[in-house]
Amino acid sequence: MLNLTASQWLVDVCLLFVAAYVLPWLAGAVRIRERQVGIVVKKFARRSLAPGRLVALDGEAGYQARTVPPGLHFGYWPWQYSVRKVPVTVIEPGQIGLVVAADGAPIPPHRILGARVECDDFQDAHRFLTGGGQKAARSRSSPPAPIASIPCSSP
């Protein structure tokens, strides 16, 4: 049987607390569950977003184009990043989804929907924005696939 004094017990509890909470916090650990996606906001950076842009492509401060997939990830230090966990949107078979892009190239006046851009069904915002994606609505239909959206409102 263990025979711990009160001070030994207190030290053990403190070490357990540090190992369970402080070390992951210092490592910038973020856990995203299976049906979630992490929306990353960089709090500060050397460069600001270009005028008219809402999503950062090259490490600028603001919403980042790269989202965090499910799993355990490191390097998202709380003093540098804010990671908001949002549910993944799934479009069921036979349903039509409408994705509205708030960032990207301007849409020509004669178009209603944005042009098709190869971006893994809007799951890769970086590829969408660098591939000529337009500020517009775009429809998406079956087959079913989870769609990770990047909200452009404050976290």
N, C-alpha and C positions, 0 to 999 in steps of 0.2 A: 504494500500500500504506500502511496506517495505521502510524504510528510513535508508539505511546503509551509514555510512561514508566511506571514502576511506580506512581508516585503518581497519575497520571491514570487508569490502569487501576483502581486501588483506589477512586477517587472515582466512576468510572462504575459499578462493581459496587455500591457503596453506594447510589447514586441509583436504580439499577435495583431493588435490594431494597426500598427505601422505596416506590417507585412500585408494585411488585407486591404487597407484603404490608402495609406500614404504612398507606398511604392507604386501601385498602379496609377495613382494620380500624377506622380512625378514622371512616370513613363508616358503619360498622355494616353492611357488605355481607354478605348471606347469599344463597347460591346453592342453590336447591332443584332437584333433577333431575326429569326427566319423570315418573317413577313413584314420587315421594316427596311427602310433605307435611311442613311444618314445624310442630312443636308449640312454641308460645311460652310461656316462663315468665318473668314479670316478677319480678326479684329483690327489688325494694323499691319502695314507693310511699307516698304520704301516707296513703292509706286501706288498711285491711285488709279481707279478705273478711268478709261477714256470717256470723254463727254458722250452721253447718250447710251452708254453701256450699263447693264444691270448685273451681268455675270462675269466673273474674273476668269480669264483663260491662262494667264501667265503668272500666277502667284500674287496678283494685286490684292488689296484689301477688299472685302465684300464677299458675296456669295461665290463659291467656287463651282466651276463647271463639273468637276469630278466629284461624284457622290461616294459615300462609303457603303459597300455591300455588306450583307450579313456576315457576322463573324467577329473575332476579336482583333482589333487594330491598335497600333501604337503610334505615337508621334503627334497626337492631337492635344498638345499641352493646353490646359484650360486658360492660361493667360494669353495665348496666341489664337486659339480657335474656339468656336462654339459649334457643337455638333447637335443638331436637332433631329430626333428620331421621328419619322413619319411613316404611316402605314403604306404599303405598296398597293397601288390601284390595279385591279385585275379586270380585264374586259372579257366577259364570259362569251361562250360560243353563241353566234347569232346576234350579238350586240355590236353597236358602233360607239366608239369613243371619240371625243373631240378634245384635242390637245391645243391649247392656245399658247403660243410662244410670245413672251413679253420682251425678248431680246433677239437680236439678229439683224439681218439686212432689211431695209424697207421693202414692203411689198409693192409691186407695180399697181397703179390705179385700176387697171382693167381686170385684176384678179380678185377673187373672193377668198380662196384658200391658198395657203402657201405651197410652193413647189416641193416636190418630193426630194428629200435629201437622205442619203444612206447614213443612218445613225442608230441602228439596232432598235428600231421602233421607239425612238425618242428616249431610250435609256442611256445614251451617250451624249450628253449635252455639249461636251467639248467638240466632238465630231460634228454635231449638228451646227454649232456656231462657226467652226472653221470651214465647214463644207458648203457654206452659202445658205444656211437656214434663214428663213424670213420671219419677221414679226407678223404673225398671222395665225389663224386657226388652221388645223390640219386634222382630217378624220383618220381613224384607225379602226379596222374591223377584225373579225376572226382570222386565223386561229387564236385561241386565248393565250395571252402572255402577260406577265406582270409588267406594269408601266411605272417607272419611278419618276415622279414629277419634281421639278425644282420650283418651289413657291418663291415668289419675289416680294414677299411681304416681310416685315420685321419679325425676327424669331421670338 
